[in-house]
């Protein structure tokens, strides 16, 4: 048996280093290694069972073409030559008859390394002149806020949370994703650190917290502003630091001024005393760190909410010490750009926001989208307005290519299916966005069936369409070399990868904010009130928009990540029915008991599924997980069928937590729930 090194590129901040046991070119076991110190030899259950994803019955092993009505998932096996010829021929036809903008590539690379997105794929679509995609389904509002305020300054290293005396976990659940933060928080608490959790659910960490603020979804903004107001009003703001290191201080103060604890607490559905407790703790405790997740961005106020949360350590003067400051995404620590390997500049063609895919596919854009190429994504399971997306994918005149590892809900609507390799079957270069490590890994097993890597397939399509040029990097080694050569410290990264099998950014593995890392803004200062963000936000930056609940649809539906999937990846392995969780008070008011079949609905659609009572939810909030598939509900719809395609105030992000619904019982019988 061989023990081979790998690394996990899936959409998680931890970037775990792996040891894969292989026998007879088959994966036997996947475990954590200690190459990345954060991994500490253990990994999540999701990746431990990744072999089931690699070898399971849903795995796509050969190219195929549609042989029945769209959505029926009936395909006939074809050769790679026939499949790629069909794809290239249709691209030529669409480009000639409709123009290249009628071709839309749809991808989202959260679970891919640097070689698998924006390299040969970008080369193909840029040279073709296809429509551009705004990849905004996740992190777009947070990126806009973090870039505007700090230029995406690297944050507190996750292992440095052990030095904090106060840890605020805001809008994230490390028990489900990013699990390596848990033992570090436990270590800090054992040394006397206080823990505050801000989340509408009582998560496992909230159970252990000194203070849990169960906010109404979408109210993070007024809560953060009320804390800022108090810091200024009570003389707890670090005015000396702000005078030298920040701009926009008075504008932020003016925006925060109306938000008393009483007003913010009333909107958030919590006690004003809890805000007073949090504010006092934060002002008086050092080092203090905020772990800001992506939950607060998933609503109409999302960008401003993230901006207000990230402004807190600046106002309170929490930088400059190990374990003090904030962590959002540390991807800004890296000066690595996959487009350096594309060899083609982005065209000036139209841009389509992926959150509006349903609208685009149903003819709301001109020219219409006639060719859809889906890779690194499962839009039917992940994008808003699911029924619009489904109707668009069902169009007989839409030619859809899905390049995927398994038969996803989206893949069922493909005209051409292309089998893709997993990260264990190809070379990859992956960086962490929590843990600050870069890892280069190679295949530990041969491709399953006839699966091919992204860069192979897109390079071949470039050749078939006459879009290739001499010197284009095509192999994994050539792509890696192009990316590293374009980086300011690429030579050092290459040397570290060769010597130690991993590398760290220029700021090091554990930078201290305002000691080792500084704002990457034009003047190296914090911009607390960026004018461009103020212009972009409908109500101005930090302007609160009211809750969209109505008397008809009073319940807030949230769909956070769970320990079962990574977005929708691995969703095929969750076989059973997934319940809607609701507070016992809300269930009793509707005559609903555990296991009853319920209908969750609003004007956009409905989901039918079992019910489960959960006293850990705040009343008025219901929960159906992110990333489930059609087989997990009674009618094949998921929470995204109930999510509007409205956009966040900054960044054009998705408003998943603005879904407002009603729930009713449809059958009083026990149902088996996963």
MITOR-330028 format. One record per residue (C-alpha): residue in three letters; y, x, z. Coordinates in steps of 0.1 Angstrom, whole numbers, plus 5000, padded with zeros to 4 digits. Layout:
% MITOR-330028
ALAYXZ...
***
This chain:
% MITOR-330028
UNK500050005000UNK503550134991UNK506550085013UNK509550074990UNK513250064997UNK515549774986UNK518649594997UNK519649224998UNK522449124975UNK522348754983UNK525448564994UNK525648685030UNK528048925047UNK525349145062UNK524049335031UNK520749405047UNK518649715039UNK515049625032UNK511549765033UNK509149595008UNK505449645011UNK503849634977UNK500149644968UNK498849624933UNK502449564920UNK502649254942UNK504949194971UNK503049175003UNK505749175029UNK509549205032UNK511149345063UNK514449495074UNK515049865076UNK517550065095UNK519250235066UNK522149995070UNK522850035108UNK523849665110UNK520349545098UNK518749705128UNK515249655114UNK515349275113UNK516249015086UNK516648645083UNK513648415076UNK515048325042UNK514648675028UNK511348735047UNK509848455026UNK511548564994UNK508148644979UNK507548264977UNK510548244955UNK509348534933UNK505748394928UNK506148024935UNK505247744911UNK508847684902UNK509348044889UNK510348064853UNK508048314836UNK508648264799UNK511448144776UNK511247784766UNK513047514747UNK513547144755UNK510746914743UNK511846574757UNK514946394770UNK517446594790UNK516646584827UNK512846534822UNK512146904825UNK509646914797UNK509747234777UNK507747424752UNK507147794755UNK508748014729UNK509148384724UNK512348574735UNK513148624698UNK513048254690UNK515048164722UNK517748424716UNK517948334679UNK518547974688UNK521248064713UNK523048304689UNK522748054660UNK524247774680UNK527048004693UNK527948094657UNK527947734647UNK530147614676UNK532547904671UNK532847824634UNK533147444637UNK534947394670UNK536347734679UNK535047974706UNK536847784734UNK534247514730UNK531847764746UNK531947774784UNK530048034805UNK529447904840UNK528448144867UNK529148224903UNK528048564915UNK527848524953UNK524148624953UNK524248894927UNK525149264927UNK527749444906UNK525449484876UNK524449124873UNK527848964867UNK531049064848UNK529349354829UNK527449274797UNK528048904802UNK531748944803UNK531649164772UNK529848884753UNK532148604763UNK535348804762UNK534748934727UNK533548594716UNK536848434728UNK535048174749UNK536747964775UNK537348144808UNK535948004841UNK537947984873UNK535248074899UNK536647864927UNK533847674943UNK533947904973UNK536348154988UNK539248094964UNK541647944990UNK540648215015UNK541148484989UNK544548344980UNK545648345016UNK544248685025UNK545748844994UNK549148685000UNK549348785036UNK547449115038UNK546549215003UNK542949165014UNK543049435040UNK539649535053UNK538849355086UNK537149445119UNK533749585113UNK531049345126UNK529449595149UNK532949665165UNK532849305180UNK530949475208UNK534349625219UNK536149295220UNK536949115252UNK537648785234UNK535748665203UNK536848355184UNK534348235159UNK536247995137UNK534547785110UNK531347985106UNK527847965121UNK526248315124UNK522948145135UNK522548025099UNK524148295079UNK525148645089UNK522748655117UNK523349015127UNK526548925144UNK524648735170UNK523249025191UNK526549195189UNK528348895203UNK525648865230UNK526149235239UNK529949185242UNK529448875264UNK526949065286UNK529849315291UNK532249035301UNK533748915268UNK534748555264UNK533548345234UNK535448065218UNK533847855190UNK535947635167UNK533547395148UNK533047025145UNK529347075154UNK527847215186UNK526247515170UNK523847755189UNK526847985196UNK528947685207UNK526347605233UNK526847955248UNK530647955244UNK533247955272UNK535247715251UNK534247495222UNK536847315201UNK535147045180UNK537946965156UNK538046685131UNK537346845097UNK540446945078UNK542646985110UNK542347365115UNK545847415101UNK547747215128UNK545647375155UNK546447725143UNK550047645139UNK550247505174UNK548847835188UNK551548025168UNK554247795181UNK553147855216UNK553048235212UNK556648235200UNK557947965225UNK556348135255UNK557548485247UNK553948595239UNK554648695203UNK554749075196UNK558349075182UNK558549455180UNK555349475159UNK556549185137UNK559949345131UNK558449655117UNK555249545101UNK555849185088UNK558048975066UNK558448595066UNK558448575104UNK561148325108UNK559748105080UNK556348095097UNK558048015130UNK559947735114UNK556747585099UNK554947615132UNK557747475154UNK556947095150UNK553247155161UNK553147105198UNK549747115215UNK550046745220UNK550646665184UNK548046905170UNK545446795195UNK545946425186UNK545346495149UNK542446735156UNK540746485181UNK540646735210UNK542346775244UNK545746945244UNK544547125275UNK541847295254UNK544547435232UNK546447565262UNK543347735275UNK542747905241UNK546348015237UNK546448165272UNK543148345267UNK544248485234UNK547548605246UNK546148765277UNK542948925265UNK542649255246UNK540949345224UNK540649005208UNK539048935174UNK538848625152UNK535748585130UNK537148345104UNK534648175082UNK534947975051UNK534547635068UNK538347595073UNK539047635036UNK536847345024UNK539547075025UNK542946975011UNK544747215036UNK542247495032UNK544447775019UNK547247715045UNK544647685073UNK543148025065UNK546748175062UNK547648035097UNK544448155113UNK544948505098UNK548548505109UNK547548475146UNK546648845153UNK549848955137UNK551948725158UNK550048805190UNK549949175183UNK546149215183UNK545949505158UNK545649875164UNK542649875188UNK538949885180UNK537549535183UNK540949375177UNK542249185147UNK540348955123UNK537448955099UNK537248735068UNK535848915039UNK535649295037UNK535149294999UNK538749424996UNK537649755011UNK535949834978UNK537749954947UNK534849864925UNK535149644895UNK532249534874UNK534649464845UNK534949844841UNK531449824825UNK532349534802UNK534349724778UNK536349414769UNK539549274783UNK539648904793UNK540948694764UNK543948464767UNK541848164761UNK542047844783UNK540647854818UNK538547574832UNK538247534870UNK534547514878UNK535247244904UNK536347024875UNK533147084854UNK532246714854UNK535646624839UNK535346904814UNK531846804802UNK532846444799UNK535546524774UNK538746564795UNK539546894778UNK540346984742UNK538447114724UNK535446954741UNK532847184757UNK529947184732UNK528147484744UNK527447554781UNK525847884793UNK524747864829UNK523648174848UNK523848294884UNK524647934893UNK523147584899UNK526147364892UNK524347034896UNK523447124932UNK526647304941UNK529747154924UNK531846844934UNK531446504918UNK527746544912UNK527346234891UNK530046344867UNK528246674863UNK524946504858UNK526346274831UNK527946574814UNK524746774814UNK522846464800UNK525046464768UNK522746504738UNK525546674719UNK525946944745UNK523847254739UNK523047404773UNK521447744780UNK520247804816UNK519348164824UNK517648134858UNK514848254881UNK513347914890UNK513447554877UNK516647434894UNK518047084892UNK520447224865UNK517647384846UNK516047054840UNK518846964816UNK518647284795UNK518047304758UNK517047664762UNK515547814794UNK515648194798UNK513748354827UNK515748594849UNK514648874872UNK515248864909UNK516849154926UNK513449294935UNK512549324898UNK515649524886UNK518049794894UNK521149674913UNK524349804929UNK525449584957UNK528249604983UNK528549415015UNK531549185023UNK530949195060UNK528949515066UNK530849785047UNK528049945028UNK527250014991UNK523550034982UNK521850124949UNK518349994946UNK515649994919UNK512849744911UNK509949744936UNK507749534912UNK507649474875UNK509349164861UNK507348854867UNK506048714834UNK508648784807UNK511748774830UNK514648994819UNK517749124837UNK521148974830UNK522549294814UNK519549324790UNK519948964777UNK523648964773UNK523649304755UNK521049174731UNK523148864724UNK526149094717UNK524049274691UNK522748944675UNK526348814672UNK527749144659UNK529849194690UNK528449524702UNK530349844698UNK529250214698UNK529250354734UNK528950014751UNK527150074784UNK523849874783UNK521350014807UNK521549984844UNK522250354848UNK525050334822UNK526650024838UNK526550184872UNK528050504859UNK530950304842UNK531650114874UNK531750424896UNK533750634871UNK536450374871UNK536650374910UNK539250604926UNK536550744949UNK533650694925UNK532451064926UNK532251054964UNK530350724963UNK527950864937UNK527351174959UNK526750954990UNK524350724972UNK522351024959UNK522451204993UNK522050915018UNK521050614997UNK524150425008UNK527950475008UNK530950345027UNK534450265014UNK537450505017UNK538350335050UNK534950435065UNK532250215080UNK534350095109UNK538050095102UNK540549985129UNK543249765114UNK546649935114UNK544950265123UNK542550325094UNK543250025072UNK546649865064UNK547849575043UNK547349625006UNK550549444998UNK553249604977UNK555249725007UNK552249775030UNK553549495053UNK552149165064UNK553648885043UNK553548585067UNK555348355042UNK554548465006UNK556948284983UNK554348234956UNK551948064980UNK554747844992UNK555447734956UNK551747674949UNK550947454979UNK551847084972UNK553647055006UNK554647415008UNK552747685026UNK551547555060UNK552347205050UNK549846965065UNK548346685043UNK546946385061UNK543246295065UNK541846095035UNK539745865056UNK540145485050UNK538945175068UNK536245135041UNK535145505044UNK535945625079UNK533345905084UNK533846265075UNK530946415057UNK530446795061UNK527947015043UNK527847355059UNK525247625053UNK521847625071UNK519147875078UNK517047725050UNK519047825018UNK521648065006UNK523947814989UNK521347644968UNK519147954963UNK515647894978UNK516247524978UNK512947464960UNK511147604990UNK512547325012UNK509947065002UNK510546765025UNK513246495029UNK516446625045UNK518046385070UNK521646285073UNK522646375109UNK525146155128UNK526346115163UNK524345855184UNK527545655189UNK528045625151UNK524345545146UNK524245275173UNK527345105159UNK525445075126UNK522044985140UNK520545305128UNK517645485146UNK515945815140UNK513945815108UNK515545505094UNK516345525057UNK520045505052UNK522545485024UNK525545725026UNK528145615001UNK531745604989UNK533445524956UNK531945824939UNK528245754945UNK525545724971UNK522745934988UNK519645775002UNK517845975029UNK516445955064UNK518745955094UNK518646175125UNK520846135156UNK522546455167UNK524646445199UNK525946795189UNK528146645162UNK531546505171UNK531746125166UNK533146035132UNK531446325115UNK528146315096UNK526246615082UNK524046665051UNK523347035044UNK524747245017UNK522347364990UNK519647094991UNK518046984958UNK517246644943UNK513746634957UNK515246644992UNK516646284991UNK515145944983UNK517345894952UNK517846254939UNK521546274948UNK522846514974UNK526046544994UNK527946674964UNK527646324948UNK530146214975UNK532546504972UNK535846444953UNK537046684926UNK540446714942UNK541547074948UNK542747274978UNK546347354984UNK545847714974UNK543447874949UNK542147554933UNK539147544957UNK536747264963UNK537447004990UNK533846955002UNK534946855037UNK537346585024UNK534446365016UNK534846035035UNK531945795036UNK530245495051UNK526645485062UNK524345185064UNK520645125072UNK518445025042UNK515045045058UNK513745035094UNK510745255090UNK509945605101UNK510445865074UNK509246225075UNK512246455076UNK512346825071
***
